């Protein structure tokens, strides 16, 4: 007669103990609000970016409605001219930095790891940090509307001296919010570059990547190139406002046009930062639904890289400079005219 086995086999006991030890070493992930605050999952962070972008889109849209309602007919109807200028400025800042850019970063977080066969972004904790900087930055920016003197009222391009000599006191907080948003953009760009260069599936060459991944790789390099320039411009504004410098004050030996040159070294590539990911989206959707391979894949990659490179060289066309004077339409607003 075969001996009876014990009710709890030693092997089962050891495996159970091992599982219990692992459970103790790895506690359950946080739930509720803390799950979203601490998440490092690229899909969840991508969704957070998209939700934030949609929220900013609605807020910026409300500001646009105030602007359009005031312009419904000539004369003063709803708001004072000072508040109207604040609405136009905040609308532009929120749509560019709070709606369009985070939306594309959210799509990059969602799609880039999936398209290249990566398990997640290369730097997941930094990914979480770069997102949560954005609500801080735009809460600070929106809070300027409640400060004495009102919010920024000098247009989204914040030309000096309107943004320095004649600016409201809240401009300091506007500068801080731009710094925080810029740090978020740079960290996100570093993360995307590290992911694409290091976490591609085995055997996937650079020229095997989907075009959306290529457009975001090029966009990320553009962000790293131009965001520090914007940070330099707003830091020079801060120095002019609080520390007695005259970078942009003609009275102190500075030059207001210098601000235009520095700003548009950021501003002109910025329009391609916003459109290149859209090119990538179109280049993914059309081949999918037409059931045809993308024609001229290599040419599209080289063209996208060329667009990014040339955008860094063309900033002189948007300012009152000798370059702009070769195109009369570009310098019609120069004083004195070309």
C-alpha positions in Angstrom: 0.0 0.0 0.0 1.5 3.4 -1.1 2.2 5.8 1.7 -0.1 8.8 2.1 1.4 12.2 1.1 1.2 15.0 3.7 -1.5 17.5 3.3 1.0 20.3 2.6 3.9 19.2 0.4 7.2 20.7 1.3 7.7 22.0 -2.2 4.4 23.8 -2.1 5.3 25.2 1.3 8.6 26.6 0.0 7.0 28.1 -3.1 4.2 29.6 -1.0 6.8 31.1 1.4 8.8 32.4 -1.6 5.7 34.0 -3.1 4.9 35.6 0.3 8.4 37.0 0.5 8.0 38.5 -2.9 4.7 40.0 -2.0 6.2 41.6 1.1 9.1 42.9 -1.0 6.9 44.4 -3.7 3.8 46.0 -2.2 0.7 46.5 -4.3 0.7 49.5 -6.5 -1.0 52.6 -5.2 -4.7 53.1 -5.9 -6.9 56.1 -6.5 -5.3 59.6 -6.9 -1.8 58.4 -5.9 -1.8 55.9 -8.8 -1.9 58.8 -11.2 0.5 61.0 -9.2 3.2 58.3 -9.1 2.5 56.4 -12.4 5.4 55.6 -14.6 3.4 53.7 -17.3 3.8 55.4 -20.6 0.2 54.9 -21.6 -1.2 56.4 -18.4 1.2 59.4 -18.7 0.3 59.8 -22.3 -3.4 59.9 -21.3 -2.6 62.5 -18.6 -0.9 64.7 -21.3 -3.9 64.4 -23.5 -6.4 65.2 -20.7 -4.3 68.2 -19.7 -4.1 69.4 -23.3 -7.9 69.1 -23.7 -8.4 71.1 -20.5 -6.1 73.8 -21.6 -7.8 73.8 -25.0 -11.1 74.6 -23.4 -9.6 77.3 -21.1 -7.8 78.9 -24.1 -11.1 78.6 -26.1 -13.0 80.5 -23.4 -10.4 83.3 -23.6 -10.9 83.3 -27.4 -14.6 83.6 -27.0 -14.1 86.7 -24.8 -11.9 88.2 -27.5 -14.4 87.4 -30.3 -17.4 88.7 -28.2 -15.7 92.0 -27.7 -14.9 92.3 -31.4 -18.5 91.4 -32.4 -19.2 95.0 -33.3 -17.2 98.3 -33.0 -17.0 100.0 -29.7 -16.6 99.0 -26.1 -19.1 96.2 -25.2 -18.0 93.7 -22.6 -14.5 94.1 -21.2 -12.0 96.9 -20.7 -9.1 97.3 -23.2 -6.5 96.2 -20.6 -8.4 92.9 -19.9 -8.9 92.4 -23.6 -5.1 92.5 -24.1 -4.7 90.0 -21.2 -7.2 87.7 -22.9 -5.4 87.8 -26.3 -2.0 87.1 -24.6 -3.2 84.3 -22.4 -5.1 82.7 -25.3 -2.0 82.6 -27.4 0.3 81.3 -24.6 -2.1 78.6 -23.5 -2.9 77.4 -27.0 0.8 77.1 -28.0 2.4 75.9 -24.8 -0.6 74.3 -23.0 -2.7 72.7 -25.7 -0.8 71.9 -28.9 2.6 70.9 -27.5 1.3 68.7 -24.6 -1.1 67.0 -27.0 1.7 65.8 -29.3 3.9 64.8 -26.4 0.9 62.7 -25.1 0.7 61.0 -28.5 4.4 60.4 -28.4 4.2 58.8 -25.0 1.4 56.6 -26.1 2.7 55.6 -29.6 6.5 55.7 -29.7 7.2 52.7 -27.4 4.5 50.7 -29.2 5.8 51.5 -32.6 9.4 50.6 -31.8 8.7 47.6 -29.6 9.9 49.2 -26.4 8.4 48.1 -23.0 8.1 51.7 -21.8 9.9 55.0 -22.1 13.6 54.9 -21.3 13.3 57.2 -18.3 9.9 56.5 -16.7 10.3 58.5 -13.5 11.5 61.5 -15.4 8.5 61.0 -17.7 6.2 61.4 -14.7 8.1 64.4 -13.4 8.1 66.2 -16.8 4.3 65.8 -17.0 3.5 67.1 -13.4 5.6 70.2 -14.1 3.0 71.3 -16.6 0.0 71.7 -14.2 2.2 73.7 -11.9 3.4 75.9 -14.7 0.0 76.7 -16.1 -1.7 77.1 -12.7 0.9 79.7 -12.0 0.3 81.3 -15.4 -3.5 81.4 -14.9 -3.1 82.8 -11.4 -1.5 86.0 -12.8 -5.0 87.1 -13.9 -5.9 87.4 -10.2 -2.8 89.4 -9.2 -2.6 93.2 -8.8 -2.3 94.8 -12.3 -3.7 91.7 -14.0 -2.0 89.1 -16.1 0.4 89.4 -19.1 -1.0 92.0 -21.5 1.8 92.2 -24.2 0.9 89.4 -26.6 2.1 85.9 -26.7 5.4 86.9 -28.4 6.0 89.3 -25.3 8.1 91.8 -27.2 10.2 94.2 -25.1 9.8 96.9 -23.9 6.1 96.0 -23.6 7.1 93.0 -21.5 9.8 94.8 -19.5 9.4 98.6 -19.0 5.7 98.7 -19.4 4.8 95.2 -18.1 2.4 94.5 -15.1 4.0 93.2 -11.9 2.7 89.6 -12.6 5.3 89.3 -15.5 7.7 87.8 -13.0 5.4 84.9 -12.4 4.8 84.6 -16.2 8.5 84.2 -16.6 8.7 81.6 -13.9 5.9 79.6 -15.5 7.6 79.7 -18.9 10.8 78.4 -17.2 8.9 75.5 -15.7 7.1 74.6 -18.9 10.4 74.8 -20.8 12.1 72.4 -18.3 9.1 70.0 -18.9 9.6 70.2 -22.7 13.4 69.6 -22.5 13.0 66.6 -20.1 10.3 65.1 -22.4 12.5 65.6 -25.4 15.5 63.9 -23.7 13.3 61.0 -22.8 12.0 60.5 -26.3 15.5 60.6 -27.8 16.8 58.1 -25.3 13.8 55.8 -25.9 14.2 55.8 -29.7 17.9 55.4 -29.8 18.2 52.7 -27.1 15.0 50.7 -26.9 14.2 49.7 -30.4 13.2 46.1 -30.9 16.1 43.8 -31.9 16.8 44.1 -35.6 14.9 47.4 -36.1 17.2 49.8 -37.8 16.7 53.6 -37.8 15.3 53.4 -41.4 12.8 50.7 -40.3 11.0 53.0 -37.9 7.6 54.4 -38.6 7.6 58.0 -39.9 5.8 59.2 -36.8 8.8 58.1 -34.7 11.2 59.8 -37.0 9.2 63.1 -36.9 9.2 63.0 -33.1 13.0 62.2 -32.9 13.7 65.3 -35.1 11.2 67.4 -33.1 12.9 66.4 -29.8 16.3 67.6 -31.1 14.6 70.8 -32.1 13.1 71.2 -28.6 16.5 70.7 -27.0 18.1 73.3 -29.4 15.6 76.1 -29.0 14.0 75.9 -25.5 17.2 77.1 -23.8 17.2 80.1 -26.1 13.7 81.0 -24.9 14.8 80.5 -21.3 17.7 82.9 -22.0 15.3 85.5 -23.5 12.9 85.5 -20.5 15.8 85.5 -18.1 17.2 88.7 -19.8 13.7 90.1 -19.4 13.8 89.3 -15.7 17.2 91.0 -15.3 15.9 94.1 -17.1 12.8 94.2 -14.8 14.5 93.6 -11.4 18.2 93.9 -11.6 18.8 97.2 -13.5 20.2 95.7 -16.7 19.4 97.1 -20.2 19.5 94.2 -22.6 16.3 95.4 -24.3 16.2 99.1 -23.2 17.5 101.6 -25.7 17.8 104.2 -22.9 20.5 102.1 -21.2 22.4 101.1 -24.4 20.4 98.0 -25.2 18.4 97.1 -28.2 14.7 96.1 -28.3 15.2 94.4 -31.6 17.7 92.0 -29.9 14.7 90.5 -28.2 13.1 89.8 -31.5 16.2 88.0 -32.8 16.5 85.9 -29.7 12.7 85.1 -29.5 12.4 84.1 -33.1 15.4 81.8 -33.0 12.9 79.9 -30.7 9.7 81.0 -32.4 10.3 80.0 -35.9 11.4 76.4 -35.1 8.5 76.3 -32.6 6.0 76.3 -35.5 7.8 73.2 -36.9 7.9 71.7 -33.4 4.1 71.9 -33.6 3.6 70.7 -37.2 6.3 68.0 -37.7 4.5 65.5 -35.4 1.3 66.2 -37.4 3.2 65.3 -40.5 4.1 62.0 -38.9 0.4 61.4 -37.9 -0.7 62.0 -41.5 2.1 59.7 -42.8 0.8 56.9 -40.5 -2.9 57.3 -41.1 -3.0 57.6 -44.9 -0.9 54.5 -45.7 -2.9 52.5 -43.2 -6.3 53.3 -44.6 -5.3 53.4 -48.2 -3.6 50.0 -47.8 -0.5 51.2 -49.6 3.1 51.6 -48.4 4.3 55.1 -47.9 5.9 56.3 -51.1 9.4 57.8 -50.8 10.0 56.9 -47.1 13.7 57.8 -47.1 13.0 61.1 -48.9 10.4 62.0 -46.3 12.9 61.3 -43.5 15.5 63.5 -45.1 13.0 66.2 -45.9 11.8 66.3 -42.3 15.3 66.6 -41.0 16.0 69.4 -43.6 12.9 71.3 -42.5 14.1 71.2 -38.9 17.6 72.3 -39.9 16.4 75.2 -42.1 14.0 76.4 -39.4 17.0 77.2 -37.2 18.5 79.4 -40.0 15.3 81.3 -41.0 14.6 83.2 -37.8 16.1 86.3 -39.4 13.2 86.4 -41.8 10.7 87.2 -39.0 12.5 90.2 -37.5 13.4 93.6 -38.8 16.8 92.7 -40.1 18.8 93.1 -43.3 17.6 89.6 -44.3 14.0 90.6 -43.9 14.5 93.6 -46.1 15.1 91.3 -49.1 11.4 90.3 -48.8 9.3 93.5 -48.5 6.3 91.6 -47.1 8.5 90.5 -44.2 9.4 94.0 -43.0 6.3 95.9 -43.6 6.0 96.5 -39.9 9.6 97.6 -39.3 10.3 101.0 -37.9 11.8 102.7 -39.8 10.6 100.7 -42.8 13.3 99.0 -44.9 
